[in-house]
């Protein structure tokens, strides 16, 4: 049995739903020169090798982990200020996960695979999402 991959977890600031994350990532400014979606962050993960062995970034939207994207690679990004940053290059597919509450935090954190919420079944990937307040209330009482 192989070990579960190491992942990242990150707040999707300003995102109101999985659908708004999808819409934001369709914007060309969210892509690199190769057309792949990416998230640029100041800190470079020290555990890069582990992340690139099947890891994902789990997105926290409105206080709930709701979806993930596979991490394809990490690219160096240097902006106008000359500061080296990490471009987390993502697979374009956004995979919905079980909804799990998550308190706010800054930056990103490592998320061991054993602690990551499971993916929703393929047959449920296209379901309409519950409103954030309802999802939070259901997660709070342990229903979802």
Beta strands, then each sheet from edge to edge (+ up, - down):
strand 1: 6-11
strand 2: 38-41
strand 3: 56-61
strand 4: 64-78
strand 5: 84-90
strand 6: 95-101
strand 7: 108-112
sheet 1: 2+ 5- 4+ 3- 1- 7+
sheet 2: 2+ 5- 4+ 6-
end
